[in-house]
Amino acid sequence: MPFRTLSVAIFTALASPLAQAAPAAGASDLDTVFVTASRMHSSLRETLVPAQVIDRAEIERSQARDLPGLLQGRAGIQISNQGGPGKVSTIFMRGAESDHVLVLLDGIRIGTATAGFAAIQDIPVDQIERIEIVRGPRSSLYGSEAIGGVIQIFTRRSDGAITPRARLGVGSHALRESSAGIGGRSGHAWFGVDAAFQRTDGIDACRGSGTLLEGCFVDEPDRDGYRNRSLNLRGGLDLADGLTLEANALHADALNEYDGSIFGGNESHNVQQVTGATLGYAPSEVVRLTAQAGRAYDKSTTYFYDEGNGTRSDVGRFDTRRDTAALQAGFDLAPTQALSLGFDWQSDNVESMTAYAVTRRDTFATFAEYQARFGAHRLQASARHDDNEQFGGHGTGSLGWGMDLSRGIRLRATAGTGFKAPTFNDLYYPGSESPDLRPERSRSVNLGVSQDGEGWNWTFDVFESRIDDLIVLLYPPPDYLGTGLNIEQARIRGAELTFAVAAAGWDLRGELGHVDPRDRSEGVNHDNLLARRARNTARLDIDRDFGELRIGSTLRAASGRFDNLANTVRVAGYGTLDLRVAWAFDPDWTLEARASNLLDKAYETIAWYNQPGREYGLALRWAPVAR
């Protein structure tokens, strides 16, 4: 019901403004530079795969206080969260698994090598400059993990005059947060330094169950808090004509409380540290060379805190390190043709209090991509070969075609293959080892149409993916086995509609998604829905400026979903409404206020795990205007 209601609202809002929209800024900047889809600089308008950009202006306008909240409800994206701020949050993109989404930070592959996904809840939004999202397989350029799509996060960067910035905020559940930074360019060098702090008493993460293997296994009705401290450093230097050097480092230190037991702990100390450097050289206007190296370090230590006697015991420790390096050469073969050739290396390493049978594996890969425009037609083709130390060679490829029609209409069709190597947890987690698991392989197609106008645009895509040997963990009862297994095949079909329009002073952005993820293997679960994916999702953002005042709202909705592969545990659908207001009472100062989940909707994205009810927030932002 919430999905139907919001769908009607979006289509009603879309129907009339599109016919009368006047030229306006803010609907979408389709000429913005976009690199994630092709690993080459191009414009968002020219990208053949479904893609989206969230820039700093939109991040501030949304007043989102964490990355899961910023991404939730975007086309093709669903977030599952284990009980509020700072709790484990996983991304399902286009119905694929949570470890089928590759997350990059400033070009460096991040995510724990044990669990296989990135701890997005610990990446502070105050450290983010922009986010590029690509929906659909990109294994032909990035290798393993990119079956569902790619999300690249770029941290704060200042390339103009040296200016400071700061923000202070408070909110419900004793939220207190602050951030400050400075950055800019001087001569041939630029730099940026940003620090952020966030703390909240949180909510009761799990509604509790003392029954074995149900919910969080315990009944612990208390608030589960969260604290995050982060520091981000970025800088660059123009060494010579055409030669540049850039470096980046992000350190995020988080302490998370949750409902758990002496066996699994109820507190965790998580550290994410990402460092990288990029050397770029353009000896001519038609040749570009790039070398990049980086390290993503993920450390998680789990504790059990006994409130009765005030003692804290160490339950477990998982440290993973991902070292990566890449060489890439780009060539402009003609004014409308480009070729890119590259080499990737990756080494995953695991250290743990519990013994893993294998603790390291390396991957070497080569890739190539060709892009061309012939009149109204566009072509994009890429191929990659990965040599995985454990699973041997895997070849992937993609092919895309686009055509420009009159009145700003564009057609596009893409097809691609992907693969995903099992994680260390899939294979060797002590007590639930599955060393015989096979890599997952996918085949996907996408058909899309879009139209750009003066102050408005829309896109519509339909897609299908087939994933062979999909790795699933059967949970909760009656499925629970504690081990992973390959299912023969999963089939995912879906459609996405997005639009942006600026008309009569209003900025509207809408995103609708439908996905049908099915287990197509023979057996008792044949044709069941895959776990934790809602079939329908929607998001509508509405904003307007009234001089110094800006008001806005965000509506999100999702239909029901099943929490297990047997489809016996159902999680109800929901709809939420957020309101926000920002008052720029001075060119350098802005006062922000927000009300999240204004209707105080009780809902879950994972069975047994609560989501925050109605919350309020107030913040003061200082961003001096260069004079």
Solvent accessible surface area in square Angstrom, and as a share of the most:
residue,aa,sasa,rsa
1,M,156,0.70
2,P,46,0.29
3,F,38,0.16
4,R,160,0.58
5,T,89,0.52
6,L,9,0.04
7,S,16,0.10
8,V,100,0.57
9,A,39,0.30
10,I,0,0.00
11,F,98,0.41
12,T,93,0.54
13,A,23,0.18
14,L,18,0.09
15,A,72,0.56
16,S,60,0.39
17,P,25,0.16
18,L,37,0.18
19,A,90,0.70
20,Q,137,0.61
21,A,19,0.15
22,A,59,0.46
23,P,98,0.62
24,A,48,0.37
25,A,97,0.75
26,G,53,0.51
27,A,10,0.07
28,S,53,0.34
29,D,97,0.50
30,L,28,0.14
31,D,90,0.47
32,T,28,0.16
33,V,82,0.47
34,F,1,0.00
35,V,30,0.17
36,T,0,0.00
37,A,3,0.02
38,S,4,0.03
39,R,50,0.18
40,M,17,0.08
41,H,144,0.64
42,S,31,0.20
43,S,24,0.15
44,L,28,0.14
45,R,73,0.27
46,E,62,0.28
47,T,19,0.11
48,L,6,0.03
49,V,11,0.06
50,P,3,0.02
51,A,25,0.20
52,Q,33,0.14
53,V,27,0.16
54,I,0,0.00
55,D,63,0.33
56,R,26,0.10
57,A,61,0.48
58,E,20,0.09
59,I,5,0.02
60,E,52,0.23
61,R,54,0.20
62,S,19,0.12
63,Q,10,0.05
64,A,15,0.11
65,R,38,0.14
66,D,40,0.21
67,L,1,0.00
68,P,13,0.08
69,G,24,0.23
70,L,0,0.00
71,L,1,0.00
72,Q,34,0.15
73,G,7,0.07
74,R,3,0.01
75,A,2,0.01
76,G,12,0.12
77,I,1,0.00
78,Q,14,0.06
79,I,3,0.01
80,S,1,0.01
81,N,16,0.08
82,Q,58,0.26
83,G,1,0.01
84,G,5,0.05
85,P,37,0.23
86,G,5,0.05
87,K,3,0.01
88,V,58,0.33
89,S,0,0.00
90,T,20,0.12
91,I,8,0.04
92,F,10,0.04
93,M,0,0.00
94,R,18,0.07
95,G,3,0.03
96,A,4,0.03
97,E,28,0.12
98,S,19,0.13
99,D,24,0.12
100,H,0,0.00
101,V,8,0.05
102,L,0,0.00
103,V,6,0.04
104,L,8,0.04
105,L,1,0.00
106,D,12,0.06
107,G,27,0.26
108,I,2,0.01
109,R,25,0.09
110,I,4,0.02
111,G,8,0.07
112,T,19,0.11
113,A,3,0.02
114,T,8,0.04
115,A,33,0.25
116,G,3,0.03
117,F,51,0.21
118,A,8,0.06
119,A,19,0.15
120,I,2,0.01
121,Q,18,0.08
122,D,2,0.01
123,I,4,0.02
124,P,24,0.15
125,V,3,0.02
126,D,13,0.07
127,Q,1,0.00
128,I,0,0.00
129,E,45,0.20
130,R,50,0.18
131,I,0,0.00
132,E,2,0.01
133,I,0,0.00
134,V,0,0.00
135,R,8,0.03
136,G,7,0.07
137,P,19,0.12
138,R,9,0.03
139,S,0,0.00
140,S,1,0.01
141,L,1,0.00
142,Y,14,0.05
143,G,0,0.00
144,S,21,0.14
145,E,11,0.05
146,A,0,0.00
147,I,6,0.03
148,G,3,0.03
149,G,0,0.00
150,V,0,0.00
151,I,2,0.01
152,Q,10,0.04
153,I,0,0.00
154,F,36,0.15
155,T,1,0.00
156,R,28,0.10
157,R,86,0.31
158,S,13,0.09
159,D,74,0.39
160,G,44,0.43
161,A,65,0.51
162,I,84,0.43
163,T,35,0.20
164,P,47,0.29
165,R,35,0.13
166,A,34,0.26
167,R,9,0.03
168,L,115,0.57
169,G,6,0.06
170,V,87,0.50
171,G,22,0.21
172,S,34,0.22
173,H,41,0.18
174,A,47,0.36
175,L,20,0.10
176,R,93,0.34
177,E,9,0.04
178,S,36,0.23
179,S,21,0.13
180,A,56,0.43
181,G,11,0.11
182,I,71,0.36
183,G,0,0.00
184,G,0,0.00
185,R,72,0.26
186,S,72,0.47
187,G,63,0.61
188,H,130,0.58
189,A,40,0.31
190,W,10,0.04
191,F,74,0.31
192,G,2,0.02
193,V,60,0.34
194,D,7,0.03
195,A,48,0.37
196,A,13,0.10
197,F,65,0.27
198,Q,30,0.14
199,R,95,0.35
200,T,8,0.05
201,D,56,0.29
202,G,2,0.02
203,I,19,0.10
204,D,39,0.20
205,A,1,0.01
206,C,1,0.01
207,R,128,0.47
208,G,11,0.11
209,S,10,0.07
210,G,64,0.62
211,T,76,0.44
212,L,140,0.70
213,L,55,0.27
214,E,58,0.26
215,G,17,0.16
216,C,14,0.08
217,F,92,0.38
218,V,28,0.16
219,D,99,0.51
220,E,48,0.21
221,P,111,0.70
222,D,54,0.28
223,R,138,0.50
224,D,4,0.02
225,G,8,0.08
226,Y,9,0.03
227,R,22,0.08
228,N,7,0.04
229,R,125,0.46
230,S,8,0.05
231,L,78,0.39
232,N,1,0.01
233,L,77,0.38
234,R,28,0.10
235,G,19,0.18
236,G,9,0.08
237,L,76,0.38
238,D,49,0.26
239,L,81,0.41
240,A,61,0.48
241,D,144,0.75
242,G,30,0.29
243,L,47,0.23
244,T,54,0.31
245,L,70,0.35
246,E,49,0.22
247,A,52,0.41
248,N,17,0.09
249,A,30,0.23
250,L,3,0.01
251,H,68,0.31
252,A,2,0.01
253,D,21,0.11
254,A,0,0.00
255,L,54,0.27
256,N,7,0.04
257,E,62,0.28
258,Y,55,0.21
259,D,8,0.04
260,G,11,0.11
261,S,25,0.16
262,I,108,0.55
263,F,177,0.74
264,G,45,0.44
265,G,0,0.00
266,N,11,0.05
267,E,12,0.06
268,S,10,0.06
269,H,53,0.24
270,N,25,0.13
271,V,14,0.08
272,Q,12,0.05
273,Q,69,0.31
274,V,3,0.02
275,T,50,0.29
276,G,10,0.10
277,A,43,0.34
278,T,35,0.20
279,L,76,0.38
280,G,17,0.16
281,Y,95,0.36
282,A,42,0.33
283,P,65,0.41
284,S,52,0.33
285,E,165,0.74
286,V,75,0.43
287,V,34,0.19
288,R,88,0.32
289,L,73,0.36
290,T,55,0.32
291,A,35,0.27
292,Q,41,0.18
293,A,54,0.42
294,G,12,0.11
295,R,112,0.41
296,A,7,0.06
297,Y,68,0.26
298,D,21,0.11
299,K,65,0.28
300,S,28,0.18
301,T,10,0.06
302,T,21,0.12
303,Y,53,0.20
304,F,40,0.16
305,Y,70,0.27
306,D,47,0.24
307,E,136,0.61
308,G,78,0.75
309,N,101,0.52
310,G,46,0.44
311,T,73,0.42
312,R,128,0.47
313,S,55,0.36
314,D,79,0.41
315,V,48,0.28
316,G,9,0.09
317,R,73,0.27
318,F,49,0.20
319,D,13,0.07
320,T,2,0.01
321,R,67,0.24
322,R,11,0.04
323,D,18,0.09
324,T,22,0.13
325,A,35,0.27
326,A,19,0.14
327,L,106,0.53
328,Q,31,0.14
329,A,20,0.15
330,G,6,0.06
331,F,63,0.26
332,D,50,0.26
333,L,99,0.49
334,A,35,0.27
335,P,145,0.91
336,T,66,0.38
337,Q,50,0.22
338,A,19,0.15
339,L,47,0.23
340,S,1,0.01
341,L,79,0.39
342,G,12,0.12
343,F,73,0.30
344,D,21,0.11
345,W,66,0.23
346,Q,28,0.12
347,S,2,0.01
348,D,8,0.04
349,N,18,0.09
350,V,7,0.04
351,E,103,0.46
352,S,29,0.19
353,M,100,0.45
354,T,61,0.36
355,A,94,0.73
356,Y,16,0.06
357,A,87,0.68
358,V,48,0.27
359,T,64,0.37
360,R,125,0.45
361,R,19,0.07
362,D,23,0.12
363,T,24,0.14
364,F,98,0.41
365,A,3,0.02
366,T,78,0.45
367,F,9,0.04
368,A,35,0.27
369,E,2,0.01
370,Y,56,0.21
371,Q,41,0.18
372,A,8,0.06
373,R,68,0.25
374,F,106,0.44
375,G,66,0.63
376,A,40,0.31
377,H,73,0.33
378,R,14,0.05
379,L,59,0.30
380,Q,14,0.06
381,A,32,0.24
382,S,9,0.06
383,A,57,0.44
384,R,15,0.05
385,H,95,0.42
386,D,2,0.01
387,D,71,0.37
388,N,8,0.04
389,E,117,0.52
390,Q,59,0.26
391,F,47,0.19
392,G,31,0.30
393,G,48,0.46
394,H,33,0.15
395,G,59,0.57
396,T,12,0.07
397,G,24,0.23
398,S,15,0.10
399,L,102,0.51
400,G,4,0.04
401,W,93,0.33
402,G,0,0.00
403,M,56,0.25
404,D,36,0.19
405,L,74,0.37
406,S,85,0.55
407,R,206,0.75
408,G,28,0.27
409,I,49,0.25
410,R,35,0.13
411,L,59,0.30
412,R,25,0.09
413,A,30,0.23
414,T,18,0.10
415,A,48,0.37
416,G,8,0.07
417,T,52,0.30
418,G,3,0.03
419,F,4,0.02
420,K,4,0.02
421,A,5,0.04
422,P,0,0.00
423,T,7,0.04
424,F,1,0.00
425,N,44,0.23
426,D,31,0.16
427,L,1,0.01
428,Y,20,0.08
429,Y,87,0.33
430,P,40,0.25
431,G,77,0.74
432,S,23,0.15
433,E,88,0.39
434,S,15,0.10
435,P,80,0.50
436,D,126,0.65
437,L,14,0.07
438,R,124,0.45
439,P,19,0.12
440,E,3,0.01
441,R,110,0.40
442,S,3,0.02
443,R,109,0.40
444,S,10,0.06
445,V,79,0.46
446,N,7,0.04
447,L,105,0.52
448,G,10,0.10
449,V,38,0.22
450,S,9,0.06
451,Q,30,0.13
452,D,27,0.14
453,G,31,0.30
454,E,116,0.52
455,G,12,0.12
456,W,45,0.16
457,N,16,0.08
458,W,56,0.20
459,T,31,0.18
460,F,83,0.35
461,D,0,0.00
462,V,57,0.33
463,F,15,0.06
464,E,39,0.18
465,S,15,0.10
466,R,74,0.27
467,I,1,0.01
468,D,22,0.11
469,D,15,0.08
470,L,1,0.00
471,I,15,0.08
472,V,14,0.08
473,L,84,0.42
474,L,24,0.12
475,Y,52,0.20
476,P,20,0.13
477,P,43,0.27
478,P,105,0.66
479,D,17,0.09
480,Y,86,0.33
481,L,114,0.57
482,G,17,0.16
483,T,43,0.25
484,G,14,0.14
485,L,65,0.32
486,N,25,0.13
487,I,15,0.08
488,E,112,0.50
489,Q,38,0.17
490,A,0,0.00
491,R,31,0.11
492,I,1,0.01
493,R,106,0.39
494,G,9,0.09
495,A,25,0.20
496,E,5,0.02
497,L,26,0.13
498,T,24,0.14
499,F,7,0.03
500,A,9,0.07
501,V,1,0.00
502,A,3,0.03
503,A,13,0.10
504,A,88,0.68
505,G,50,0.48
506,W,86,0.30
507,D,23,0.12
508,L,17,0.08
509,R,31,0.11
510,G,1,0.01
511,E,10,0.04
512,L,16,0.08
513,G,9,0.09
514,H,69,0.31
515,V,10,0.06
516,D,16,0.08
517,P,0,0.00
518,R,48,0.17
519,D,4,0.02
520,R,77,0.28
521,S,13,0.08
522,E,143,0.64
523,G,54,0.52
524,V,147,0.84
525,N,29,0.15
526,H,72,0.32
527,D,55,0.28
528,N,31,0.16
529,L,18,0.09
530,L,2,0.01
531,A,10,0.08
532,R,43,0.16
533,R,7,0.03
534,A,0,0.00
535,R,81,0.29
536,N,35,0.18
537,T,13,0.08
538,A,0,0.00
539,R,2,0.01
540,L,4,0.02
541,D,3,0.02
542,I,41,0.21
543,D,1,0.01
544,R,66,0.24
545,D,78,0.40
546,F,99,0.41
547,G,75,0.73
548,E,107,0.48
549,L,68,0.34
550,R,49,0.18
551,I,62,0.32
552,G,9,0.08
553,S,16,0.10
554,T,3,0.02
555,L,48,0.24
556,R,38,0.14
557,A,6,0.05
558,A,4,0.03
559,S,25,0.16
560,G,15,0.14
561,R,7,0.03
562,F,49,0.20
563,D,3,0.02
564,N,0,0.00
565,L,10,0.05
566,A,24,0.19
567,N,32,0.16
568,T,88,0.51
569,V,39,0.22
570,R,150,0.55
571,V,6,0.03
572,A,65,0.50
573,G,19,0.18
574,Y,10,0.04
575,G,22,0.21
576,T,12,0.07
577,L,39,0.20
578,D,22,0.11
579,L,72,0.36
580,R,18,0.06
581,V,51,0.30
582,A,21,0.16
583,W,116,0.41
584,A,43,0.34
585,F,83,0.35
586,D,52,0.27
587,P,98,0.62
588,D,22,0.11
589,W,92,0.32
590,T,32,0.18
591,L,62,0.31
592,E,6,0.03
593,A,32,0.25
594,R,37,0.13
595,A,12,0.09
596,S,27,0.17
597,N,9,0.04
598,L,46,0.23
599,L,125,0.62
600,D,71,0.37
601,K,76,0.32
602,A,93,0.72
603,Y,45,0.17
604,E,29,0.13
605,T,3,0.01
606,I,4,0.02
607,A,8,0.06
608,W,56,0.20
609,Y,37,0.14
610,N,37,0.19
611,Q,26,0.11
612,P,23,0.15
613,G,23,0.22
614,R,102,0.37
615,E,30,0.13
616,Y,120,0.46
617,G,9,0.09
618,L,89,0.44
619,A,6,0.04
620,L,61,0.31
621,R,28,0.10
622,W,76,0.27
623,A,51,0.39
624,P,29,0.19
625,V,80,0.46
626,A,69,0.54
627,R,215,0.78
